[in-house]
Amino acid sequence: MGYLNKLFGISEVHSQHGQMVDHMLEIVHWFMLLLFVGWSIFLVITLWKGYHKRNPKANYHGVQSHASSHLEIGVIITEVILLLGFAFPLWANRVDQFPNPDVRVNAWAEQFAWNFQYPGADGKFGATDRFLISSQNPIGIDPEDPNGLDDVITGNLVLPNRKQIEINVTSKDVIHNLALPTMRIAQDADPGKFSRMWFVPTKAGKSDIICGQLCGPVHGQMRSELEVVTDEKKFQTWLSEQQTFKDSPVGAKAAEKLKAAQAAAAPAAPAAVPPAAATPALEVK
């Protein structure tokens, strides 16, 4: 992390692509500092030269040199370099080059909380329906879909270190933003659709999850926790210890109904056939 980034108190980076983001931020900060100092000096010189006692008679010709034009061209060239050389490649890497993820999570936003959905042992997310959302079914998992019975719903986000992570973000009400400051990534949560983002954690530990979009009067308290565990084994252990959808009242009823349906659909065992009676031997005369 650069000097100005540290001076401004930017959090430590914990993701693979985060160094590139910090590098671009450092360059932009130095560029803006240079502009600030330059324009401040220009303002002081202008006020000093334009003081009315030094210029009792107005000058109707103005500045005759083209220095300001050259400076403006230089600023434009620098901004183009920042945009084409840093911003576009970083953005393309984030949105056009999605790898096959090691872990997939669905993030559901609402005023003013987060829910995170993990697929169960089958690796498949259960279907959801917004009309099924309730206090016992916070993301509206369809109880008729057997893929959702082993899904895990948590209020905190837990991920394994150094694995490809893909998070699909959506909202149940208004527009939110899933912001992971230490991962240097954020994604808007729009109602009615999923938006993808991906990253690779590089350091185990805990950090804040915040909402990066003004979403209502308690927006500032819409926080959660991101925990990155050291390896895949610890992640799977944590996941196996969590309650699944079938452990909830709604899911338990669905699991019993599915079990009964499977039992009714199972073919009946064939009836036992009694042994044939012995045929008496014929007497030959």
KEMITOR-214474 format. One line per 10 residues: their letters; for each residue x, y, z of N, C-alpha, C. Coordinates in pm, whole numbers, plus 50000, padded with zeros to 5 digits. Layout:
a> X Y Z X Y Z X Y Z; ...
***
This chain:
mgylnklfgi> 50084 49880 50000 50000 50000 50000 50088 50125 50000; 50051 50225 49920 50129 50345 49908 50118 50437 50029; 50200 50542 50026 50207 50635 50138 50073 50707 50159; 50014 50760 50051 49889 50834 50066 49774 50744 50108; 49771 50621 50057 49666 50528 50099 49672 50504 50249; 49793 50486 50303 49808 50467 50447 49768 50593 50523; 49806 50708 50468 49772 50835 50533 49621 50854 50543; 49548 50810 50441 49403 50825 50441 49332 50713 50517; 49407 50619 50574 49348 50516 50659 49276 50406 50584; 49314 50379 50460 49250 50272 50384 49285 50137 50447
sevhsqhgqm> 49188 50049 50459 49207 49921 50526 49305 49832 50449; 49360 49736 50519 49457 49643 50460 49388 49560 50353; 49459 49530 50245 49401 49452 50135 49415 49303 50165; 49306 49227 50139 49303 49084 50167 49262 49003 50044; 49276 49058 49924 49236 48985 49805 49345 48988 49700; 49336 48895 49605 49439 48880 49503 49447 49001 49412; 49332 49055 49374 49331 49169 49282 49342 49302 49355; 49338 49301 49489 49333 49425 49566 49455 49513 49549; 49573 49452 49525 49695 49532 49507 49684 49621 49384; 49619 49570 49279 49601 49650 49158 49510 49769 49184
vdhmleivhw> 49405 49745 49264 49314 49854 49300 49387 49960 49381; 49465 49916 49481 49539 50010 49565 49643 50088 49485; 49705 50021 49388 49804 50088 49304 49739 50201 49225; 49621 50173 49169 49551 50276 49094 49506 50391 49185; 49459 50356 49306 49418 50459 49401 49535 50550 49440; 49651 50490 49460 49768 50568 49498 49804 50668 49388; 49801 50623 49263 49832 50713 49151 49730 50826 49142; 49602 50792 49156 49497 50894 49150 49512 50994 49264; 49544 50946 49384 49562 51038 49498 49677 51135 49474; 49791 51086 49423 49903 51175 49395 49868 51273 49285
fmlllfvgws> 49796 51227 49186 49756 51316 49076 49663 51427 49127; 49567 51391 49212 49476 51491 49267 49548 51586 49361; 49648 51535 49436 49727 51622 49523 49806 51723 49440; 49862 51676 49328 49935 51767 49239 49843 51875 49183; 49723 51835 49143 49626 51933 49092 49587 52032 49200; 49566 51982 49321 49526 52069 49431 49634 52174 49460; 49759 52127 49469 49868 52220 49496 49885 52320 49383; 49879 52269 49259 49896 52357 49143 49789 52464 49133; 49664 52422 49148 49555 52521 49139 49555 52616 49258; 49598 52569 49374 49606 52658 49491 49712 52766 49468
iflvitlwkg> 49827 52728 49414 49931 52827 49383 49880 52925 49280; 49812 52874 49177 49756 52962 49073 49655 53060 49132; 49573 53013 49226 49473 53100 49288 49540 53210 49369; 49644 53175 49446 49715 53274 49527 49780 53379 49436; 49846 53335 49328 49911 53428 49236 49808 53520 49171; 49693 53462 49135 49587 53541 49071 49535 53648 49167; 49512 53609 49292 49462 53707 49389 49566 53816 49416; 49693 53777 49420 49798 53876 49447 49814 53972 49329; 49817 53919 49210 49834 54006 49094 49709 54088 49063; 49596 54032 49096 49472 54102 49062 49420 54195 49170
yhkrnpkany> 49499 54216 49274 49456 54304 49382 49434 54444 49326; 49325 54509 49362 49284 54634 49297 49384 54747 49318; 49458 54746 49429 49553 54855 49451 49673 54843 49356; 49704 54720 49313 49815 54702 49219 49769 54724 49075; 49641 54715 49053 49587 54733 48917 49468 54828 48922; 49496 54955 48944 49384 55051 48952 49310 55065 48820; 49379 55032 48709 49315 55041 48578 49292 54901 48524; 49171 54875 48479 49136 54742 48430 49214 54706 48304; 49250 54579 48291 49317 54526 48171 49215 54446 48091; 49184 54495 47971 49080 54431 47892 49136 54325 47795
hgvqshassh> 49265 54296 47801 49325 54198 47709 49337 54059 47772; 49351 54050 47905 49360 53922 47972 49494 53853 47949; 49498 53723 47975 49620 53644 47960 49649 53622 47813; 49774 53647 47773 49813 53634 47634 49883 53501 47604; 49939 53433 47705 50011 53308 47681 49913 53191 47670; 49966 53076 47621 49884 52955 47606 49920 52849 47711; 49980 52892 47821 50022 52796 47925 49904 52720 47982; 49793 52789 48002 49677 52721 48059 49623 52613 47966; 49627 52640 47835 49582 52540 47738 49671 52416 47743; 49802 52437 47754 49895 52325 47762 49871 52243 47888
leigviitev> 49843 52312 47999 49814 52241 48124 49686 52158 48112; 49585 52215 48050 49459 52142 48034 49478 52019 47946; 49558 52032 47841 49586 51916 47755 49661 51809 47833; 49756 51851 47917 49830 51756 48000 49740 51681 48096; 49643 51754 48156 49549 51690 48248 49464 51587 48174; 49418 51623 48055 49335 51530 47975 49414 51404 47940; 49540 51421 47899 49623 51305 47863 49643 51213 47984; 49668 51272 48100 49686 51192 48221 49559 51114 48256; 49445 51179 48245 49318 51112 48275 49291 50998 48178; 49325 51018 48051 49306 50912 47952 49396 50792 47984
illlgfafpl> 49521 50820 48026 49613 50711 48064 49557 50634 48183; 49506 50705 48284 49448 50638 48400 49328 50553 48361; 49246 50605 48270 49125 50534 48230 49156 50411 48146; 49239 50430 48041 49268 50320 47950 49374 50224 48004; 49470 50277 48080 49580 50193 48127 49552 50119 48255; 49459 50170 48339 49435 50108 48468 49289 50069 48487; 49198 50165 48471 49057 50141 48504 48994 50036 48413; 49009 50050 48281 48947 49956 48188 48999 49813 48205; 49133 49791 48211 49181 49654 48232 49132 49592 48363; 49130 49671 48470 49084 49619 48598 48935 49584 48591
wanrvdqfpn> 48857 49669 48528 48713 49643 48515 48688 49519 48429; 48763 49506 48317 48747 49390 48230 48780 49261 48305; 48883 49266 48388 48921 49150 48466 48813 49109 48565; 48738 49206 48612 48634 49178 48711 48505 49126 48648; 48469 49174 48528 48336 49145 48473 48338 49056 48350; 48452 49041 48284 48457 48963 48160 48533 48833 48174; 48596 48808 48286 48682 48690 48300 48644 48611 48425; 48519 48565 48430 48474 48488 48546 48532 48347 48540; 48609 48307 48642 48663 48170 48645 48559 48073 48700; 48588 47944 48690 48502 47844 48755 48523 47854 48905
pdvrvnawae> 48418 47885 48981 48438 47910 49124 48456 47782 49204; 48533 47792 49311 48543 47683 49408 48427 47688 49507; 48380 47809 49536 48269 47829 49629 48172 47930 49569; 48044 47895 49570 47939 47987 49524 47846 48020 49641; 47812 48147 49649 47723 48195 49755 47623 48292 49694; 47499 48286 49739 47400 48388 49704 47385 48484 49821; 47395 48614 49793 47380 48716 49896 47247 48788 49877; 47165 48790 49981 47032 48852 49978 47033 48973 50072; 47001 49089 50016 46995 49211 50095 46851 49247 50127; 46832 49310 50240 46701 49363 50278 46726 49476 50377
qfawnfqypg> 46626 49560 50397 46639 49665 50497 46621 49602 50636; 46725 49593 50716 46863 49639 50700 46951 49525 50748; 46958 49420 50667 47032 49299 50705 47077 49225 50579; 47170 49131 50600 47219 49044 50493 47188 48899 50526; 47154 48821 50423 47143 48676 50435 47229 48613 50327; 47301 48506 50363 47390 48439 50269 47346 48293 50255; 47328 48251 50131 47278 48118 50100 47390 48033 50040; 47417 47918 50105 47516 47823 50056 47445 47699 50004; 47488 47641 49893 47429 47513 49850 47474 47402 49943; 47392 47298 49953 47425 47186 50040 47520 47089 49974
adgkfgatdr> 47515 46964 50022 47607 46862 49972 47587 46833 49824; 47466 46859 49772 47440 46833 49630 47500 46941 49540; 47547 47053 49599 47607 47160 49521 47507 47243 49441; 47377 47227 49470 47274 47298 49395 47194 47388 49488; 47166 47510 49441 47080 47601 49516 46935 47562 49495; 46855 47574 49600 46713 47552 49586 46646 47671 49518; 46538 47645 49447 46461 47752 49384 46400 47842 49490; 46385 47969 49456 46327 48065 49551 46209 48137 49487; 46121 48186 49572 46002 48259 49528 45976 48369 49629; 45970 48494 49581 45953 48606 49674 45821 48600 49751
flissqnpig> 45722 48529 49696 45594 48518 49765 45599 48418 49881; 45710 48345 49891 45725 48249 50000 45809 48304 50115; 45857 48428 50102 45940 48488 50205 45860 48510 50334; 45920 48467 50445 45857 48485 50576 45967 48490 50681; 45928 48507 50807 46028 48510 50914 46098 48375 50928; 46030 48266 50894 46089 48132 50902 46156 48091 50771; 46134 48168 50666 46193 48138 50534 46241 48271 50475; 46353 48325 50525 46392 48464 50495 46423 48493 50349; 46455 48393 50268 46483 48420 50126 46381 48353 50035; 46279 48289 50093 46172 48231 50013 46210 48105 49938
idpedpngld> 46285 48014 50002 46318 47886 49937 46190 47807 49912; 46176 47752 49793 46058 47675 49756 46064 47539 49824; 45971 47508 49916 45976 47379 49985 45947 47260 49894; 45892 47287 49775 45865 47180 49680 45991 47136 49605; 46098 47215 49615 46222 47184 49544 46315 47108 49639; 46342 46981 49612 46429 46904 49703 46572 46957 49708; 46617 47032 49605 46753 47086 49606 46774 47188 49716; 46666 47246 49767 46680 47350 49868 46680 47301 50011; 46647 47173 50032 46635 47123 50169 46767 47126 50244; 46879 47108 50173 47009 47108 50242 47082 47241 50229
dvitgnlvlp> 47015 47345 50177 47077 47478 50168 47097 47536 50308; 47205 47613 50323 47239 47677 50450 47219 47827 50437; 47148 47888 50531 47125 48033 50533 47189 48090 50659; 47278 48187 50642 47346 48248 50756 47342 48400 50745; 47368 48466 50857 47373 48611 50859 47513 48666 50836; 47614 48580 50850 47753 48618 50826 47808 48540 50708; 47912 48593 50647 47973 48531 50530 48105 48466 50572; 48116 48336 50551 48238 48260 50582 48290 48199 50454; 48420 48215 50428 48480 48169 50303 48617 48105 50331; 48660 48014 50244 48795 47958 50258 48899 48048 50194
nrkqieinvt> 49018 48045 50249 49127 48127 50197 49183 48070 50067; 49225 48160 49978 49291 48126 49852 49208 48033 49763; 49078 48056 49759 48987 47984 49670 48910 48084 49585; 48873 48041 49464 48793 48126 49376 48652 48137 49434; 48610 48259 49466 48479 48283 49527 48390 48358 49429; 48268 48309 49411 48169 48381 49331 48046 48408 49417; 48006 48534 49423 47888 48574 49500 47786 48634 49405; 47664 48581 49409 47553 48634 49331 47468 48720 49424; 47454 48846 49392 47395 48944 49483 47258 48987 49431; 47161 48991 49522 47027 49039 49488 46966 49108 49610
skdvihnlal> 46848 49165 49591 46781 49238 49699 46634 49197 49706; 46581 49203 49827 46440 49172 49849 46351 49295 49846; 46413 49416 49853 46329 49536 49858 46386 49648 49771; 46475 49730 49826 46531 49844 49752 46672 49810 49707; 46736 49904 49637 46873 49882 49590 46970 49894 49708; 47053 49792 49724 47159 49792 49824 47292 49774 49752; 47400 49757 49827 47531 49733 49769 47613 49649 49866; 47654 49530 49819 47737 49444 49901 47881 49491 49888; 47935 49553 49992 48070 49609 49988 48159 49533 50086; 48271 49480 50033 48370 49410 50113 48499 49490 50106
ptmriaqdad> 48520 49585 50197 48633 49678 50186 48769 49610 50180; 48792 49507 50261 48924 49443 50261 48948 49362 50134; 48840 49324 50065 48854 49252 49939 48860 49348 49820; 48841 49477 49845 48843 49578 49740 48743 49546 49629; 48621 49511 49670 48519 49479 49572 48382 49511 49630; 48289 49548 49542 48151 49577 49582 48060 49550 49462; 47934 49520 49491 47839 49492 49384 47700 49537 49427; 47632 49610 49338 47496 49653 49367 47403 49532 49380; 47310 49541 49474 47206 49440 49493 47075 49499 49444; 47031 49454 49326 46910 49508 49263 46794 49412 49282
pgkfsrmwfv> 46675 49462 49315 46559 49374 49331 46526 49303 49199; 46498 49174 49210 46451 49101 49093 46558 49043 49003; 46685 49062 49034 46789 49003 48951 46914 48976 49034; 46997 48882 48983 47124 48851 49047 47237 48914 48968; 47333 48974 49040 47454 49031 48980 47574 48960 49040; 47666 48915 48953 47778 48834 48999 47901 48919 49029; 47981 48870 49123 48114 48925 49146 48204 48811 49193; 48334 48824 49172 48426 48718 49213 48556 48776 49264; 48625 48699 49346 48754 48741 49402 48820 48619 49465; 48947 48636 49504 49024 48530 49571 49079 48588 49700
ptkagksdii> 49032 48545 49816 49090 48592 49943 49234 48544 49957; 49317 48627 50019 49458 48592 50037 49503 48596 50182; 49412 48628 50273 49451 48636 50413 49333 48597 50501; 49358 48505 50595 49253 48464 50688 49229 48573 50791; 49105 48581 50839 49071 48681 50940 48929 48729 50924; 48891 48824 51007 48756 48879 51006 48759 49026 50964; 48656 49068 50894 48644 49208 50852 48496 49242 50835; 48469 49368 50813 48331 49417 50804 48273 49398 50665; 48142 49374 50662 48062 49383 50540 47967 49501 50561; 47962 49590 50465 47875 49708 50478 47787 49720 50355
cgqlcgpvhg> 47686 49802 50366 47603 49837 50251 47658 49967 50193; 47697 49962 50065 47758 50077 50000 47660 50165 49926; 47530 50146 49949 47427 50224 49879 47326 50274 49982; 47302 50405 49984 47206 50461 50078 47070 50394 50056; 47021 50324 50159 46902 50241 50140 46791 50269 50240; 46808 50369 50326 46703 50399 50421 46757 50460 50548; 46671 50484 50646 46712 50557 50767 46814 50483 50854; 46822 50350 50844 46915 50274 50927 47026 50215 50839; 47053 50281 50729 47155 50234 50634 47290 50212 50701; 47330 50301 50790 47460 50292 50854 47476 50171 50944
qmrselevvt> 47365 50109 50986 47372 49992 51073 47357 49861 50996; 47351 49869 50864 47337 49748 50783 47474 49686 50764; 47517 49616 50867 47651 49556 50868 47643 49407 50892; 47746 49338 50849 47763 49197 50878 47912 49170 50891; 47949 49042 50899 48089 49007 50919 48135 48907 50814; 48251 48932 50759 48318 48839 50667 48430 48770 50743; 48427 48638 50743 48535 48560 50805 48598 48470 50700; 48728 48481 50682 48802 48395 50592 48880 48295 50676; 48845 48166 50660 48914 48061 50736 49035 48013 50656; 49126 47945 50725 49257 47918 50667 49256 47820 50550
dekkfqtwls> 49163 47723 50550 49167 47624 50442 49028 47567 50415; 49020 47484 50313 48894 47425 50269 48836 47332 50376; 48923 47260 50446 48876 47166 50547 48800 47239 50659; 48855 47349 50707 48787 47425 50813 48655 47484 50762; 48655 47525 50635 48531 47579 50577 48424 47471 50572; 48458 47351 50525 48361 47243 50516 48314 47200 50655; 48404 47205 50753 48364 47174 50890 48263 47275 50941; 48291 47402 50918 48196 47506 50959 48063 47488 50889; 48065 47460 50758 47941 47446 50681 47858 47329 50732; 47925 47219 50768 47852 47101 50816 47788 47124 50953
eqqtfkdspv> 47837 47222 51027 47782 47250 51160 47662 47345 51156; 47633 47403 51039 47523 47498 51029 47389 47426 51007; 47284 47491 51053 47151 47438 51029 47113 47454 50881; 47045 47356 50827 47000 47362 50689 46853 47403 50684; 46803 47423 50564 46663 47466 50548 46567 47361 50604; 46602 47232 50590 46512 47128 50640 46507 47124 50793; 46598 47194 50860 46593 47204 51005 46496 47311 51054; 46450 47397 50962 46353 47500 50998 46213 47439 50996; 46113 47504 51060 45976 47449 51059 45921 47429 50918; 45944 47526 50831 45894 47514 50693 45966 47401 50620
gakaaeklka> 46097 47394 50635 46174 47292 50567 46147 47153 50621; 46123 47142 50752 46095 47011 50812 45965 46952 50756; 45863 47035 50741 45737 46988 50683 45758 46944 50538; 45838 47021 50465 45865 46986 50326 45943 46855 50317; 46039 46833 50409 46117 46710 50408 46028 46589 50438; 45933 46603 50535 45842 46494 50567 45750 46464 50450; 45703 46570 50384 45615 46552 50268 45689 46482 50155; 45814 46521 50132 45894 46458 50026 45920 46312 50059; 45950 46283 50186 45976 46145 50226 45853 46059 50206; 45735 46112 50241 45611 46037 50223 45582 46013 50074
aqaaaapaap> 45609 46115 49993 45586 46100 49849 45679 45996 49789; 45803 45994 49835 45899 45895 49784 45859 45755 49827; 45807 45742 49950 45764 45610 49997 45644 45561 49918; 45550 45653 49885 45431 45613 49809 45466 45576 49665; 45570 45641 49612 45609 45615 49473 45696 45492 49458; 45749 45442 49569 45837 45325 49561 45756 45203 49520; 45808 45118 49429 45734 44999 49386 45717 44901 49501; 45597 44843 49507 45568 44747 49614 45648 44619 49593; 45687 44558 49703 45762 44432 49694 45670 44322 49643; 45717 44236 49554 45630 44128 49501 45588 44032 49612
aavppaaatp> 45461 43985 49602 45408 43893 49703 45480 43760 49694; 45498 43696 49809 45565 43566 49813 45478 43460 49747; 45533 43380 49661 45458 43274 49592 45473 43144 49672; 45360 43083 49716 45370 42958 49794 45428 42846 49708; 45503 42757 49769 45561 42646 49691 45452 42557 49633; 45474 42507 49512 45375 42422 49445 45362 42289 49518; 45237 42240 49522 45213 42110 49588 45277 41998 49508; 45327 41897 49576 45392 41785 49508 45291 41706 49426; 45324 41669 49304 45235 41592 49216 45254 41443 49245; 45147 41373 49277 45163 41230 49310 45212 41150 49189
alevk> 45298 41057 49214 45350 40973 49106 45242 40884 49048; 45240 40864 48918 45141 40780 48850 45182 40634 48865; 45083 40551 48896 45109 40407 48908 45100 40344 48771; 45201 40275 48728 45201 40208 48598 45157 40063 48614; 45055 40028 48538 45007 39888 48544 45051 39813 48419
***
